[in-house]
């Protein structure tokens, strides 16, 4: 479904068919993009292991073992280390929380890099949107990620399509309706219709996850954690 298709459905369901319309195309485009981001945050619909800008991190021997992650990443499914040179070593890394590393290996962050060492663990919870390799590699290599992520490119042209699967795209209209009926405007504001549209969106994509919960997911490497108090 294209962005134009989402807008057309929105205008039919909201009966916004007059000229000029009550909501502009620019407003509806912003609502549609916001809805897609919400859908990904709630349902983790986008799983990626092939987009280089998100899933591939180069490492040069002698550089910091702390690797910055793409801001589009919501969570990590898996991490693989691939060494350069001969022979090539390909190793799935074990996830570990920083506080647990502190308990298990108190001097792990200051340990001397050993010749030829390669990582066996990736550590989270020590830097926002970053992981650390341990042991620190003494050779060049690449870190390949499998992740849950947000859409990389926002829809802008009317022919653009959402990044989420086709089966879930039409439900984005419910978020557009929710945002539209929540607009602080005498003609647009309708609390009951906004509540109804929001409820239908939640039925499709689930309840909102707090930023605190998402940070916990990222640190603990949990896909579906219990909610925090």
N, C-alpha and C positions, 0 to 999 in steps of 0.2 A: 504494500500500500504506500502511496506517495504522500508527501506532506499536503499536497492539494486535496487528496482524497480524505485525509483526516479533517481538514478545514471544511470540506463540503459536508461531511457527516455531521460535524459540529453545528454548522449553520442550519441543517435540516432539523436536528434534535432540539436546538435552542430557538427555532423559528426566527432566526436572524437573517431574513431574506430581503429586507428592505434596503434601499439606497438613500443615504449612506448606511452601512451596517452599524450595529451597536458596538461590535468589537472589530477592530482593524485586523488585517492579516498579520501585521507585525506583532500585535498582542498574542494572537493565536499561535504564531510560530514560537514565541517565547514559552507559552503554556505547553505546547507539544514537546519541546526540548526538555522542559522541566519535568514533564510527566515521564519521559523516557529515562531520565536520570533517577527519578524516584522508583521506577519499576526495577531498574538494575540494583539500586541500593536495597530494595525490599526482597527481591527474588533471585538476585545474582544470575541473571539470564545470560550474560555474556561471559563465556569461558574461552580463554585465548592462550595458545602456546606457540603462535607463529608470527605475531606482529613484532618485528625486530625492535621497534622503538619502545616497546613495552616489555617484551619477553626475553630480550637478549642483552646481557651486560658483559662487556669486555673487562678483563683483568690483566694488568701488567705487573710482573714480578717487581717487588720493591715499592709498590704503591699501597695506599691504605686498604685494609681488608673490609672497610665499611663501604657498602654499595648503596647508592641512592636509588630508590624505586620510582617508577613513573607515578605521577599524581593520579593517574586514571585507575590504578590498582586498588581494588576493594579488599582483596584477600588472596592468599597464596595457596595453591593446590599442591605444588611440588616444585622442587629446585634440583637441577642437575648440574654438576661440574664437569666440564670438558677441557682437558689440558691441551696445550699446544705441543708441538714437537712429536718425537717418536720414542716410545710408543704412545699413542693417544690413550689417556685414561678417561673413562666416562663413569661417573659415580653419582648416584642419587644421594643427596645430602639429607641428613636427619635434622628436623626442626628442634630448636631448643630455646627456651625463654632465658633472657639475660640473667634474671635472678636465680634461676636454677643452675646456670653455668657458674655463677659466683659461689654457690654452695658446693658444687661438685669439683670445680677446679678454681680455687680462689685467685690464682695469679694468671688466669687464662688470657686476660687482655694485655699483659705485659710480657708474656712468654717470648723467649728468643726464637726467631724464625730459624727453623732447621733446614739445612740444604736439601733441596728436592721435595720438601713437604707439600702436601696437597690437602685441601679441606675435606672434612667428613661431616661437618655440621654447619648449619646456618642459624645464626642467633638473631632473635627478634626482641623488641622491648627495650632497646638501648638507645635508639634514635628514631624520631618520627619519620615514617615512610622510608625506612632503610633496613638492610640486613647486614650482618657481619659474618664473614667467613672464618671458620676455625678448623684446624690450625691455619694460620696465615699462609697462603700459597707462596712458595719460593719459585714458582714457574708461571709463565703466561697461561692464560686460559679464558674460557667463556663460561658464564653462568646462564643457563637456560631456565626460564620460569614457565610454569603453567599457572594461570591466574584467573580470578574473577575480576572484571573491570567495568568501568563506565564507558559510555560511547566516547570515542575519540573526536569525531567530527560532529558538530551540531548541524542539524538540518537548517538550511538557509533558503535554497532555491525550492520552488514549489514542486519540482520533479524529484527532489531528494526523498530517500526512504529511511525509515527508522532502522537502527542497527539490530534491534531485538528481533527474535523470531517472528515470522509472519503470523503465527497463531495468536500472538499476544498484542499485535499492533493496534487493532481496533479499540481495545480497552483504553488506549491512551486518550481517547475522546472524553472518557469520564473525568480524567484529571483536567483536561481543558475546560470542561463544563464546571468542575469544582472551582477552578481558578477564576473563570469568567463570572460566575454567580457570587464570588467572594469579593469582586471588585467594589471598591468604595465609591459607588456612583448610584445616584437615585434610581436610574433606569435599569442598571445592571444587577444591583445587589439583591439577592434572594437566598436567605439563609437556609430555607427548607430544601430548595433545589440543590444548593451547594452540598448540603449534608447527604442528600440522596446520591449524588454523583460520587462523592467521596466514598460512601459505603460500597458502591459497585466497584470502584477502583481497588479498594481493600480486598474485596472478595476475589479479585483476579490476582493481585500481586502481594497481598499480605499487609500486616501492620507495619508502620514506620519503625525503623531501628534508630535508636538514639545514637548520637556521635560517640557517646561513652561506650555503648555496646559494640559499635563498629571498631573502635580502637581496641577493645578487649579481644574481639575476633582476630584482628590483625596481629596482636601480640601473642595470643595463645594458639594461633593457627587452627582455630575451630571454625568449621563451616556453619554449623547450626548450634550456637551456644544457648544455654538457658538464659532467660532474660535477667539482667542485673536489677537489683533493688534500687 
